[in-house]
């Protein structure tokens, strides 16, 4: 049985799916699809902590599905801009788990992950499946992945 680890860049998925499709990502369908016939070693959803009640409910849903939640504080700069991303944390976790898995599933369209995807494939012999919004996923990440799966169809949560 294939061993799999899931890494979800929650902010990236939220904004790219909303921009591309005007709706939300269906995490339950995603979980069912990527874990079917596989042993889950670890499943991590990375998010920014705004201490918002709606966000807390969403995180509880993710935990009920099977995800571990990692939170980073939301930082508002003096100039009004905001900071909060998990690129380094996700990359480190992907490298740390490389020896334990056959497949790494990354939900993000961020091109910064092309380096770690190549490293997992070429150095650690780990397949990398990338799920991202087709129009907003970096071409370099699509090329670095073993397999790219566009977020569309049943992966979309429509009302």
Short mmCIF file of the C-alpha atoms (twelve columns), coordinates in Angstrom:
data_MODEL
# 
_entry.id   MODEL 
# 
loop_
_atom_site.group_PDB 
_atom_site.id 
_atom_site.type_symbol 
_atom_site.label_atom_id 
_atom_site.label_alt_id 
_atom_site.label_comp_id 
_atom_site.label_asym_id 
_atom_site.label_seq_id 
_atom_site.Cartn_x 
_atom_site.Cartn_y 
_atom_site.Cartn_z 
_atom_site.pdbx_PDB_model_num 
ATOM 1   C CA . UNK A 1   0.000   0.000  0.000   1 
ATOM 2   C CA . UNK A 2   1.340   3.415  -0.961  1 
ATOM 3   C CA . UNK A 3   2.255   5.732  1.885   1 
ATOM 4   C CA . UNK A 4   1.056   9.299  1.380   1 
ATOM 5   C CA . UNK A 5   1.445   12.662 3.087   1 
ATOM 6   C CA . UNK A 6   -0.839  15.627 2.375   1 
ATOM 7   C CA . UNK A 7   0.229   19.256 2.521   1 
ATOM 8   C CA . UNK A 8   -2.444  21.915 2.045   1 
ATOM 9   C CA . UNK A 9   -1.600  25.597 1.627   1 
ATOM 10  C CA . UNK A 10  -5.012  26.742 2.880   1 
ATOM 11  C CA . UNK A 11  -4.671  30.440 1.998   1 
ATOM 12  C CA . UNK A 12  -3.466  29.709 -1.530  1 
ATOM 13  C CA . UNK A 13  -6.226  27.180 -2.172  1 
ATOM 14  C CA . UNK A 14  -8.896  29.491 -0.757  1 
ATOM 15  C CA . UNK A 15  -7.944  32.502 -2.856  1 
ATOM 16  C CA . UNK A 16  -7.125  30.713 -6.111  1 
ATOM 17  C CA . UNK A 17  -10.276 28.594 -6.099  1 
ATOM 18  C CA . UNK A 18  -12.417 31.614 -5.231  1 
ATOM 19  C CA . UNK A 19  -10.748 33.656 -7.990  1 
ATOM 20  C CA . UNK A 20  -10.977 30.881 -10.598 1 
ATOM 21  C CA . UNK A 21  -14.360 29.399 -9.809  1 
ATOM 22  C CA . UNK A 22  -16.177 31.725 -7.420  1 
ATOM 23  C CA . UNK A 23  -16.657 28.984 -4.833  1 
ATOM 24  C CA . UNK A 24  -14.764 26.881 -2.301  1 
ATOM 25  C CA . UNK A 25  -12.585 23.758 -2.322  1 
ATOM 26  C CA . UNK A 26  -14.221 20.522 -1.166  1 
ATOM 27  C CA . UNK A 27  -11.744 19.143 1.356   1 
ATOM 28  C CA . UNK A 28  -13.789 15.978 1.967   1 
ATOM 29  C CA . UNK A 29  -13.776 14.981 -1.700  1 
ATOM 30  C CA . UNK A 30  -10.066 15.851 -1.891  1 
ATOM 31  C CA . UNK A 31  -9.331  13.656 1.146   1 
ATOM 32  C CA . UNK A 32  -11.324 10.735 -0.263  1 
ATOM 33  C CA . UNK A 33  -9.601  11.028 -3.626  1 
ATOM 34  C CA . UNK A 34  -5.987  11.308 -2.465  1 
ATOM 35  C CA . UNK A 35  -6.178  8.772  0.366   1 
ATOM 36  C CA . UNK A 36  -8.122  6.016  -1.400  1 
ATOM 37  C CA . UNK A 37  -6.093  2.815  -1.267  1 
ATOM 38  C CA . UNK A 38  -3.229  4.605  0.487   1 
ATOM 39  C CA . UNK A 39  -1.890  4.724  4.026   1 
ATOM 40  C CA . UNK A 40  -1.905  8.302  5.349   1 
ATOM 41  C CA . UNK A 41  1.384   9.023  7.110   1 
ATOM 42  C CA . UNK A 42  0.494   12.619 7.867   1 
ATOM 43  C CA . UNK A 43  -1.965  15.228 6.606   1 
ATOM 44  C CA . UNK A 44  -1.287  18.860 7.414   1 
ATOM 45  C CA . UNK A 45  -3.309  21.963 6.597   1 
ATOM 46  C CA . UNK A 46  -1.354  25.211 6.989   1 
ATOM 47  C CA . UNK A 47  -3.360  28.333 7.770   1 
ATOM 48  C CA . UNK A 48  -3.114  31.854 9.106   1 
ATOM 49  C CA . UNK A 49  -4.662  32.435 12.519  1 
ATOM 50  C CA . UNK A 50  -7.015  35.403 12.587  1 
ATOM 51  C CA . UNK A 51  -8.997  34.102 15.583  1 
ATOM 52  C CA . UNK A 52  -12.198 34.483 13.618  1 
ATOM 53  C CA . UNK A 53  -15.155 32.264 14.723  1 
ATOM 54  C CA . UNK A 54  -15.891 31.204 11.128  1 
ATOM 55  C CA . UNK A 55  -12.232 30.271 10.627  1 
ATOM 56  C CA . UNK A 56  -12.250 28.249 13.857  1 
ATOM 57  C CA . UNK A 57  -15.305 26.277 12.639  1 
ATOM 58  C CA . UNK A 58  -13.535 25.648 9.320   1 
ATOM 59  C CA . UNK A 59  -10.444 24.369 11.147  1 
ATOM 60  C CA . UNK A 60  -12.627 22.031 13.206  1 
ATOM 61  C CA . UNK A 61  -14.098 20.637 9.981   1 
ATOM 62  C CA . UNK A 62  -10.593 20.034 8.628   1 
ATOM 63  C CA . UNK A 63  -9.634  18.240 11.847  1 
ATOM 64  C CA . UNK A 64  -12.761 16.072 11.652  1 
ATOM 65  C CA . UNK A 65  -11.737 15.042 8.137   1 
ATOM 66  C CA . UNK A 66  -8.277  14.001 9.394   1 
ATOM 67  C CA . UNK A 67  -6.021  17.012 8.945   1 
ATOM 68  C CA . UNK A 68  -3.587  18.312 11.514  1 
ATOM 69  C CA . UNK A 69  -3.809  22.106 11.578  1 
ATOM 70  C CA . UNK A 70  -0.733  24.292 11.762  1 
ATOM 71  C CA . UNK A 71  -1.391  27.962 12.416  1 
ATOM 72  C CA . UNK A 72  0.772   31.014 11.982  1 
ATOM 73  C CA . UNK A 73  -0.270  34.398 13.360  1 
ATOM 74  C CA . UNK A 74  -1.691  36.969 10.986  1 
ATOM 75  C CA . UNK A 75  0.639   39.974 10.892  1 
ATOM 76  C CA . UNK A 76  -0.702  43.381 9.918   1 
ATOM 77  C CA . UNK A 77  2.090   45.779 8.947   1 
ATOM 78  C CA . UNK A 78  2.052   49.494 9.705   1 
ATOM 79  C CA . UNK A 79  1.578   50.300 6.027   1 
ATOM 80  C CA . UNK A 80  -1.643  48.277 5.981   1 
ATOM 81  C CA . UNK A 81  -0.223  45.293 4.125   1 
ATOM 82  C CA . UNK A 82  -0.401  41.828 5.644   1 
ATOM 83  C CA . UNK A 83  2.076   39.002 5.995   1 
ATOM 84  C CA . UNK A 84  1.479   35.367 6.623   1 
ATOM 85  C CA . UNK A 85  2.582   32.451 4.535   1 
ATOM 86  C CA . UNK A 86  3.744   28.942 5.211   1 
ATOM 87  C CA . UNK A 87  6.128   28.360 2.279   1 
ATOM 88  C CA . UNK A 88  9.178   27.554 4.409   1 
ATOM 89  C CA . UNK A 89  7.204   25.482 6.919   1 
ATOM 90  C CA . UNK A 90  5.518   23.412 4.221   1 
ATOM 91  C CA . UNK A 91  8.844   22.875 2.455   1 
ATOM 92  C CA . UNK A 92  10.557  21.714 5.647   1 
ATOM 93  C CA . UNK A 93  7.745   19.294 6.472   1 
ATOM 94  C CA . UNK A 94  7.801   17.891 2.932   1 
ATOM 95  C CA . UNK A 95  11.552  17.258 3.145   1 
ATOM 96  C CA . UNK A 96  11.283  15.839 6.688   1 
ATOM 97  C CA . UNK A 97  8.618   13.330 5.600   1 
ATOM 98  C CA . UNK A 98  10.277  12.348 2.305   1 
ATOM 99  C CA . UNK A 99  11.831  9.172  3.735   1 
ATOM 100 C CA . UNK A 100 8.469   8.015  5.112   1 
ATOM 101 C CA . UNK A 101 6.265   8.329  2.026   1 
ATOM 102 C CA . UNK A 102 5.903   7.167  -1.547  1 
ATOM 103 C CA . UNK A 103 3.670   10.082 -2.554  1 
ATOM 104 C CA . UNK A 104 3.490   13.695 -1.401  1 
ATOM 105 C CA . UNK A 105 0.270   15.500 -2.250  1 
ATOM 106 C CA . UNK A 106 0.518   19.283 -2.309  1 
ATOM 107 C CA . UNK A 107 -2.561  21.471 -2.634  1 
ATOM 108 C CA . UNK A 108 -1.194  24.839 -3.774  1 
ATOM 109 C CA . UNK A 109 -0.499  26.735 -6.936  1 
ATOM 110 C CA . UNK A 110 2.503   28.597 -5.533  1 
ATOM 111 C CA . UNK A 111 5.526   28.352 -7.827  1 
ATOM 112 C CA . UNK A 112 7.859   28.603 -4.837  1 
ATOM 113 C CA . UNK A 113 7.168   24.895 -4.275  1 
ATOM 114 C CA . UNK A 114 8.678   23.821 -7.602  1 
ATOM 115 C CA . UNK A 115 12.095  23.378 -5.961  1 
ATOM 116 C CA . UNK A 116 10.863  21.059 -3.233  1 
ATOM 117 C CA . UNK A 117 8.730   19.111 -5.722  1 
ATOM 118 C CA . UNK A 118 11.811  18.512 -7.900  1 
ATOM 119 C CA . UNK A 119 13.900  17.601 -4.863  1 
ATOM 120 C CA . UNK A 120 11.356  15.050 -3.645  1 
ATOM 121 C CA . UNK A 121 11.104  13.514 -7.106  1 
ATOM 122 C CA . UNK A 122 14.755  13.530 -8.107  1 
ATOM 123 C CA . UNK A 123 16.592  12.986 -4.817  1 
ATOM 124 C CA . UNK A 124 14.088  11.123 -2.642  1 
ATOM 125 C CA . UNK A 125 12.226  9.181  -5.366  1 
ATOM 126 C CA . UNK A 126 8.880   10.448 -4.056  1 
ATOM 127 C CA . UNK A 127 6.007   11.083 -6.441  1 
ATOM 128 C CA . UNK A 128 4.555   14.578 -6.128  1 
ATOM 129 C CA . UNK A 129 0.909   15.189 -6.920  1 
ATOM 130 C CA . UNK A 130 -0.053  18.851 -7.111  1 
ATOM 131 C CA . UNK A 131 -3.647  20.016 -6.873  1 
ATOM 132 C CA . UNK A 132 -4.191  23.606 -7.949  1 
ATOM 133 C CA . UNK A 133 -6.510  25.981 -9.749  1 
ATOM 134 C CA . UNK A 134 -5.532  25.465 -13.380 1 
ATOM 135 C CA . UNK A 135 -5.306  29.149 -14.414 1 
ATOM 136 C CA . UNK A 136 -3.551  30.242 -11.230 1 
ATOM 137 C CA . UNK A 137 -1.025  27.449 -10.680 1 
ATOM 138 C CA . UNK A 138 2.545   28.343 -11.613 1 
ATOM 139 C CA . UNK A 139 3.763   26.573 -14.733 1 
ATOM 140 C CA . UNK A 140 7.040   25.749 -12.990 1 
ATOM 141 C CA . UNK A 141 5.132   23.845 -10.287 1 
ATOM 142 C CA . UNK A 142 3.051   21.962 -12.845 1 
ATOM 143 C CA . UNK A 143 6.253   20.912 -14.649 1 
ATOM 144 C CA . UNK A 144 7.977   19.924 -11.392 1 
ATOM 145 C CA . UNK A 145 5.106   17.695 -10.281 1 
ATOM 146 C CA . UNK A 146 4.884   14.023 -11.134 1 
ATOM 147 C CA . UNK A 147 1.194   14.658 -11.689 1 
ATOM 148 C CA . UNK A 148 -0.857  17.854 -11.777 1 
ATOM 149 C CA . UNK A 149 -4.567  17.672 -10.962 1 
ATOM 150 C CA . UNK A 150 -6.648  20.772 -11.631 1 
ATOM 151 C CA . UNK A 151 -9.105  21.761 -8.929  1 
ATOM 152 C CA . UNK A 152 -12.400 21.531 -10.789 1 
ATOM 153 C CA . UNK A 153 -15.525 19.390 -10.997 1 
ATOM 154 C CA . UNK A 154 -16.294 17.473 -7.812  1 
ATOM 155 C CA . UNK A 155 -13.386 19.161 -5.996  1 
ATOM 156 C CA . UNK A 156 -15.439 22.347 -5.993  1 
ATOM 157 C CA . UNK A 157 -17.898 22.998 -3.190  1 
ATOM 158 C CA . UNK A 158 -20.827 24.720 -4.810  1 
ATOM 159 C CA . UNK A 159 -24.067 25.586 -3.068  1 
# 
